[in-house]
């Protein structure tokens, strides 16, 4: 198969589009650190690291797709294992910018998302049954959703008086419950719903990464700028 992107390869085009968008987002988040108050700099730094890590992996993933037409599963999960827990930890960081947050909130968010990803990877690579891996991974995801909507993280957020953090927290919760739902949909279609071709699965995953990784950072940036000004 050719190493060049060909006309009509919309999946390959999505890899290129998103990799460039992630690079642009990284530059934006790092430059905007100088605009916000010191208490927000860590949150924006993490947002930039998320998009930077994702951009590097997308360079490799797009090459695998264009050259072979196969799913770059290993590269994608290496990316997710680094970036998705960082995204979830952003809940802890934005609350910590304006108040006292117990350390266990950090570890519960980190642990839940990491477990979700490990189980998903085991199912996609065949080291665990597809259905058990899907069910257990979904359980970990639902735990995370419960934790940020009804659990301790939600209670801590409710105790904070900062309107900008409240707004950002609400929007980030929407991203986790709605935006992240795209990932299990892709998994289900590919492995449990009669099978989906690799192109469809990768297009779904690529669009989800674009929405969730860059979107998370933009929400945090907006809250940081509004609070700083």
Secondary structure by P-SEA (a helix, b strand, c coil): ccccccccaaaaaaaaaaaaaaaaaaaaaaaacccccccaaaaaaaaaaaaaaaaaaaaaaaaaaaaccccaaaaaaaaaaccaaaaaaaaaaaaaacccccaaaaaaaaaaaaaaaaaaaaaaaccccaaaaaaaaaaaaaaaaaaacccaaaaaaaacccaaaaaaaaaaaaaaacccaaaaaaaaaacccccccaaaaaaaaaaaaaacaaaaaaaaaaaaaaaac
